[in-house]
């Protein structure tokens, strides 16, 4: 029999046991930073923009000079020059004056607004303005986008293309990031093969599934491959993986059957911290520490293995990378009743029906196609007897 913990207790145990583990940090070129995790906050060393600039083609003006202007009685200002984008406006504008300016051009000192060219006429050195401008209308002010000293990106942020743009705007060409953790994967089972299976055999799904999930979580992966349900083979594989990785995932062999040896192998080499979580799928999950490194025993069924990775292993990865914990990304309304009386926290894949309501994708833990068909998943609390039609549920992204 398994002595199970709640999922929250299991997660806290993993975090407590691995809290002292740290990752190395490296500085990389901005061109290589996409998808990496920031190891330090990024604080702006300058203002963006560095000067007041116009957002339109037209005329830079002192806003007060245009007050009351209209089609019948336009404001008349003297045109004293022209500013092109990229030029330094090294002069001051006086009351009654204006300058032609291009989009993105720097406002001269004294100017505090821009008038669109469509609202003006010009003749004999004068600009006729037919619409008044409010202070800083059609202008992006110095530091309005990013202010010097502002924390623009937080430690633990996964760098996206949009954040690359922010870093480039600030002139950051090197970025401090965490070195990618390496997770090793071992798939166990006499029935698991990597070539075309004979009757009674199945292809090794979990190695590829977990490897993709590991990479998606921002880590490197070392795939040991499939091994038979033989103690010596699994023990040899574990030793090899511990030498190459920061953590090890063993898929299969986590239940309590005669050939399920993962617990005893971990126990012989280190400490088994728990065996069993009150969650469905994923009850027979194992967690231990061997040679100062975490070892996770995942169920052999692909769907269960995926959820244990997502809910337990990925939480460990996020903590090591200082990333925010996983949160629901939206909510939805159930289209049907969902029974649940297992005494375990249950996770169900869901889809949206034609009306946009949430419907569960019921399946057995050995079925894998549901993952590609699902549009998210929901949680049913451990002590709930189910969820009623019309209930608003939190939805997690797959």
C-alpha positions as CSV (number, residue, x, y, z in Angstrom):
1,X,0.0,0.0,0.0
2,X,1.1,3.5,-0.8
3,X,1.2,6.1,2.0
4,X,0.0,9.1,0.0
5,X,0.5,12.8,0.5
6,X,-1.8,15.5,-0.8
7,X,-0.5,17.2,-4.0
8,X,0.3,20.4,-2.0
9,X,2.3,18.4,0.6
10,X,4.2,16.6,-2.2
11,X,5.0,19.8,-4.0
12,X,6.2,21.4,-0.7
13,X,8.4,18.3,0.0
14,X,10.0,18.6,-3.4
15,X,10.6,22.4,-2.9
16,X,12.0,21.9,0.7
17,X,14.4,19.1,-0.3
18,X,15.7,21.0,-3.4
19,X,15.7,24.5,-1.9
20,X,19.5,24.5,-1.4
21,X,20.3,23.5,-5.0
22,X,21.4,26.4,-7.2
23,X,22.0,26.8,-10.9
24,X,25.1,28.4,-12.4
25,X,24.7,31.7,-14.2
26,X,26.2,32.8,-17.6
27,X,26.3,35.9,-19.7
28,X,25.1,35.4,-23.3
29,X,24.7,37.6,-26.3
30,X,21.3,39.1,-26.8
31,X,21.0,37.2,-30.1
32,X,21.1,33.9,-28.2
33,X,18.8,34.9,-25.4
34,X,15.4,33.9,-26.8
35,X,13.7,31.4,-24.5
36,X,16.3,31.7,-21.7
37,X,15.5,32.6,-18.2
38,X,16.8,35.9,-16.6
39,X,19.1,35.4,-13.6
40,X,18.8,39.0,-12.5
41,X,16.4,41.9,-12.8
42,X,17.0,44.2,-15.7
43,X,16.9,47.9,-14.6
44,X,16.9,50.6,-17.2
45,X,20.0,52.7,-17.3
46,X,18.5,55.4,-19.6
47,X,15.2,56.9,-20.6
48,X,13.2,55.5,-23.5
49,X,12.7,57.7,-25.5
50,X,15.7,59.9,-24.5
51,X,14.0,63.0,-25.6
52,X,10.5,64.4,-26.3
53,X,9.5,63.4,-29.8
54,X,6.5,63.8,-32.1
55,X,4.3,60.9,-33.2
56,X,3.0,62.7,-36.3
57,X,4.2,64.6,-39.4
58,X,3.4,68.3,-38.9
59,X,4.6,71.2,-36.8
60,X,6.1,71.4,-33.4
61,X,4.5,74.2,-31.4
62,X,3.9,75.7,-28.0
63,X,0.5,74.4,-27.2
64,X,-0.7,77.7,-25.7
65,X,-0.1,79.5,-29.0
66,X,-2.8,77.3,-30.7
67,X,-5.6,77.7,-28.1
68,X,-8.8,78.9,-29.7
69,X,-7.6,78.1,-33.2
70,X,-10.4,76.9,-35.6
71,X,-11.3,76.7,-39.2
72,X,-12.7,80.3,-39.2
73,X,-9.9,81.9,-37.2
74,X,-6.7,79.9,-37.5
75,X,-3.6,80.5,-35.3
76,X,-0.8,82.0,-37.3
77,X,2.8,81.0,-36.3
78,X,6.1,81.8,-37.9
79,X,7.9,78.8,-39.4
80,X,11.5,79.1,-38.2
81,X,13.0,75.8,-39.4
82,X,12.6,72.1,-40.0
83,X,13.6,69.0,-38.0
84,X,14.0,65.6,-39.6
85,X,14.0,62.3,-37.7
86,X,17.4,61.6,-36.3
87,X,18.4,65.3,-36.0
88,X,19.3,67.0,-32.8
89,X,17.0,70.0,-32.2
90,X,19.6,72.2,-30.6
91,X,17.6,75.4,-30.5
92,X,14.7,76.9,-28.5
93,X,11.2,77.7,-29.8
94,X,9.8,81.0,-28.8
95,X,6.1,82.0,-28.5
96,X,4.6,82.6,-31.9
97,X,7.0,80.3,-33.6
98,X,6.8,76.7,-34.9
99,X,9.0,74.3,-36.9
100,X,8.2,71.6,-39.5
101,X,8.8,68.2,-38.0
102,X,8.7,64.6,-39.2
103,X,7.3,61.6,-37.2
104,X,9.8,60.6,-34.6
105,X,11.6,63.9,-34.7
106,X,12.9,65.6,-31.6
107,X,11.0,68.5,-30.2
108,X,13.1,71.6,-29.7
109,X,13.3,73.1,-26.3
110,X,10.2,75.2,-25.5
111,X,7.9,73.1,-27.7
112,X,5.3,71.0,-25.9
113,X,3.0,69.7,-28.7
114,X,2.7,68.8,-32.3
115,X,0.0,69.7,-34.8
116,X,-0.8,67.2,-37.6
117,X,0.0,68.5,-41.1
118,X,-3.6,67.8,-42.1
119,X,-4.8,70.5,-39.8
120,X,-2.5,73.2,-41.2
121,X,-1.7,75.3,-44.3
122,X,1.5,77.2,-44.9
123,X,2.2,80.4,-46.9
124,X,5.1,82.9,-47.0
125,X,6.8,81.5,-43.9
126,X,3.6,81.3,-41.9
127,X,1.8,78.2,-40.6
128,X,-2.0,78.5,-40.4
129,X,-3.3,76.1,-37.7
130,X,-7.0,75.2,-37.8
131,X,-7.2,73.0,-34.7
132,X,-5.8,73.7,-31.2
133,X,-3.4,71.3,-29.6
134,X,-3.3,70.3,-25.9
135,X,0.0,70.2,-24.1
136,X,1.9,67.1,-25.2
137,X,-0.7,66.2,-27.8
138,X,0.9,64.0,-30.5
139,X,4.1,63.8,-28.4
140,X,5.9,60.9,-26.6
141,X,7.6,62.4,-23.7
142,X,11.1,61.6,-22.5
143,X,11.0,58.4,-20.4
144,X,7.3,57.9,-21.1
145,X,8.0,54.4,-22.5
146,X,10.7,53.3,-20.1
147,X,12.0,55.5,-17.2
148,X,15.7,55.4,-16.1
149,X,15.9,53.3,-13.0
150,X,12.7,51.4,-13.8
151,X,12.7,47.6,-13.4
152,X,11.7,46.5,-16.9
153,X,12.2,42.7,-16.6
154,X,12.2,40.5,-13.5
155,X,14.5,37.7,-12.5
156,X,12.9,34.5,-13.6
157,X,11.3,36.0,-16.8
158,X,11.5,33.7,-19.8
159,X,12.9,36.0,-22.6
160,X,10.4,36.4,-25.5
161,X,10.8,38.2,-28.8
162,X,9.0,41.2,-27.3
163,X,11.4,41.3,-24.4
164,X,14.3,41.1,-26.8
165,X,13.0,44.3,-28.3
166,X,13.0,46.0,-24.9
167,X,16.6,44.9,-24.2
168,X,17.7,46.1,-27.6
169,X,16.0,49.5,-27.0
170,X,18.0,49.8,-23.8
171,X,21.3,48.9,-25.5
172,X,21.6,45.7,-23.5
173,X,23.8,43.4,-25.7
174,X,24.6,40.8,-23.0
175,X,22.1,39.1,-20.7
176,X,22.6,37.3,-17.5
177,X,20.7,34.0,-17.6
178,X,20.5,30.8,-15.7
179,X,22.4,27.8,-17.2
180,X,19.8,25.3,-18.4
181,X,19.2,22.5,-15.9
182,X,19.8,19.1,-17.4
183,X,17.1,16.5,-16.7
184,X,17.8,12.8,-17.6
185,X,15.0,10.5,-18.7
186,X,14.8,6.7,-18.2
187,X,11.9,4.7,-19.5
188,X,11.4,1.3,-17.9
189,X,9.3,-1.8,-18.9
190,X,9.7,-5.2,-20.5
191,X,7.1,-4.2,-23.0
192,X,8.8,-0.9,-24.1
193,X,10.6,-0.9,-27.4
194,X,11.9,1.8,-29.7
195,X,11.7,-0.2,-32.9
196,X,8.4,-1.5,-34.4
197,X,6.7,-3.4,-31.6
198,X,5.6,-7.0,-31.8
199,X,2.2,-8.0,-30.4
200,X,2.3,-7.4,-26.6
201,X,4.9,-4.6,-27.0
202,X,4.4,-0.9,-27.2
203,X,6.6,1.9,-28.5
204,X,8.5,4.1,-26.0
205,X,6.3,7.1,-25.9
206,X,7.4,8.6,-22.6
207,X,11.0,9.3,-23.5
208,X,9.9,11.6,-26.4
209,X,6.9,13.0,-24.5
210,X,9.0,13.9,-21.4
211,X,12.0,15.1,-23.4
212,X,9.7,17.6,-25.2
213,X,8.2,18.7,-22.0
214,X,11.6,19.2,-20.4
215,X,12.8,21.3,-23.4
216,X,9.6,23.3,-23.3
217,X,10.3,24.1,-19.6
218,X,13.6,25.6,-20.6
219,X,15.9,22.7,-19.7
220,X,18.3,20.5,-21.5
221,X,17.6,16.8,-21.7
222,X,19.6,13.6,-21.6
223,X,17.7,10.6,-22.9
224,X,19.1,7.3,-21.6
225,X,16.5,5.3,-23.4
226,X,14.3,2.3,-22.5
227,X,15.5,-0.4,-20.1
228,X,14.0,-3.7,-19.0
229,X,12.4,-4.3,-15.6
230,X,15.6,-5.6,-14.2
231,X,17.1,-4.2,-11.1
232,X,20.7,-4.1,-12.4
233,X,19.7,-2.4,-15.6
234,X,17.7,0.3,-13.9
235,X,20.3,0.8,-11.3
236,X,23.0,1.1,-14.0
237,X,20.9,3.6,-15.9
238,X,20.3,5.7,-12.8
239,X,24.0,5.8,-12.0
240,X,24.8,7.0,-15.5
241,X,22.1,9.6,-15.5
242,X,23.1,11.0,-12.1
243,X,26.6,11.6,-13.5
244,X,25.3,13.7,-16.4
245,X,22.2,15.5,-15.1
246,X,20.8,17.7,-12.4
247,X,17.7,15.6,-11.9
248,X,16.5,12.2,-13.1
249,X,13.0,11.2,-14.3
250,X,12.3,7.4,-14.2
251,X,9.2,6.5,-16.1
252,X,7.5,3.3,-15.1
253,X,8.1,1.0,-12.2
254,X,6.5,3.4,-9.6
255,X,3.5,1.2,-8.6
256,X,3.6,-1.6,-6.1
257,X,3.8,-4.6,-8.4
258,X,6.4,-7.3,-8.2
259,X,8.4,-5.7,-11.1
260,X,8.1,-2.1,-9.8
261,X,11.6,-1.6,-8.3
262,X,12.1,2.2,-8.6
263,X,11.4,2.8,-4.9
264,X,13.9,0.2,-3.6
265,X,16.5,1.3,-6.1
266,X,16.3,4.9,-5.0
267,X,16.2,3.9,-1.3
268,X,19.3,1.8,-1.7
269,X,21.2,4.8,-3.1
270,X,19.7,7.6,-1.1
271,X,16.4,8.7,0.4
272,X,12.8,8.1,-0.6
273,X,10.9,11.3,0.4
274,X,7.5,10.1,-0.6
275,X,5.8,7.4,-2.6
276,X,2.2,8.2,-3.5
277,X,0.2,11.4,-4.1
278,X,-3.5,11.8,-3.6
279,X,-4.0,12.9,-7.2
280,X,-5.6,11.3,-10.3
281,X,-3.8,10.6,-12.6
282,X,-0.4,10.1,-10.9
283,X,-1.1,8.4,-7.6
284,X,2.1,6.1,-7.6
285,X,4.5,9.0,-8.0
286,X,7.9,8.7,-6.2
287,X,10.3,11.4,-5.2
288,X,13.7,10.9,-3.6
289,X,17.2,12.4,-3.3
290,X,20.2,10.5,-4.5
291,X,23.7,12.0,-4.3
292,X,22.2,15.4,-3.6
293,X,20.0,15.3,-6.7
294,X,16.3,14.9,-7.1
295,X,15.0,11.7,-8.6
296,X,11.3,11.5,-9.7
297,X,9.5,8.2,-10.3
298,X,6.7,8.8,-12.8
299,X,3.9,6.5,-13.8
300,X,4.4,4.5,-17.0
301,X,1.1,5.5,-18.5
302,X,1.8,8.6,-20.8
303,X,-1.1,10.7,-19.7
304,X,-0.3,10.2,-16.0
305,X,3.4,10.8,-16.7
306,X,2.5,14.1,-18.4
307,X,0.4,15.3,-15.5
308,X,3.0,14.4,-12.9
309,X,5.6,16.2,-14.9
310,X,3.4,19.2,-15.3
311,X,2.2,19.5,-11.7
312,X,5.3,18.2,-9.8
313,X,8.5,18.2,-11.9
314,X,7.8,21.5,-13.6
315,X,7.2,23.1,-10.2
316,X,10.7,22.0,-9.2
317,X,12.1,23.4,-12.4
318,X,10.2,26.7,-12.0
319,X,11.6,27.1,-8.5
320,X,15.2,26.5,-9.6
321,X,14.8,29.1,-12.4
322,X,13.0,31.6,-10.1
323,X,10.0,31.5,-12.3
324,X,6.4,32.2,-11.2
325,X,4.3,29.2,-10.3
326,X,1.9,27.8,-12.8
327,X,-1.5,29.6,-12.7
328,X,-4.8,29.2,-14.6
329,X,-4.8,31.2,-17.8
330,X,-8.6,31.7,-18.1
331,X,-12.0,30.5,-16.7
332,X,-14.9,28.7,-18.3
333,X,-18.4,27.4,-17.6
334,X,-19.1,23.7,-17.4
335,X,-21.6,22.4,-19.9
336,X,-22.2,19.1,-18.0
337,X,-22.1,17.6,-14.5
338,X,-18.8,15.9,-13.7
339,X,-18.8,13.2,-10.9
340,X,-15.7,12.6,-8.8
341,X,-15.5,10.6,-5.6
342,X,-12.0,9.2,-5.6
343,X,-10.7,11.0,-2.5
344,X,-7.9,12.3,-4.8
345,X,-7.3,15.7,-6.4
346,X,-8.4,15.0,-10.0
347,X,-7.2,16.6,-13.2
348,X,-9.2,16.4,-16.4
349,X,-8.5,17.4,-19.9
350,X,-11.1,19.7,-21.4
351,X,-12.4,21.0,-24.7
352,X,-14.8,23.8,-25.6
353,X,-18.1,23.0,-27.2
354,X,-19.7,25.0,-30.0
355,X,-21.2,27.4,-27.5
356,X,-17.8,28.0,-25.8
357,X,-18.7,26.0,-22.7
358,X,-16.3,23.5,-21.1
359,X,-16.7,19.8,-21.6
360,X,-14.4,17.1,-20.1
361,X,-12.4,14.7,-22.3
362,X,-12.9,11.5,-20.4
363,X,-10.2,8.9,-21.0
364,X,-8.1,6.3,-19.3
365,X,-4.6,7.1,-18.2
366,X,-3.0,4.9,-20.9
367,X,-4.5,6.9,-23.7
368,X,-2.2,9.6,-25.2
369,X,-4.2,11.1,-28.0
370,X,-6.3,13.1,-25.6
371,X,-3.4,15.4,-24.9
372,X,-3.2,16.7,-28.4
373,X,-7.0,17.0,-28.6
374,X,-7.4,18.8,-25.3
375,X,-7.5,22.6,-25.1
376,X,-6.6,22.8,-21.4
377,X,-7.2,21.0,-18.1
378,X,-9.2,21.6,-14.9
379,X,-8.8,20.5,-11.3
380,X,-11.4,18.9,-9.0
381,X,-10.5,19.2,-5.4
382,X,-9.7,16.1,-3.4
383,X,-12.8,16.2,-1.2
384,X,-15.3,17.3,-3.8
385,X,-18.0,14.9,-5.0
386,X,-17.8,16.4,-8.5
387,X,-18.7,19.6,-10.2
388,X,-22.1,20.8,-11.3
389,X,-23.2,22.0,-14.7
390,X,-22.8,25.8,-14.8
391,X,-19.9,25.9,-12.4
392,X,-17.2,28.4,-13.3
393,X,-13.9,26.5,-13.4
394,X,-10.3,27.6,-13.7
395,X,-8.6,26.4,-16.8
396,X,-4.8,25.6,-17.1
397,X,-3.1,25.7,-20.4
398,X,-1.6,22.5,-21.8
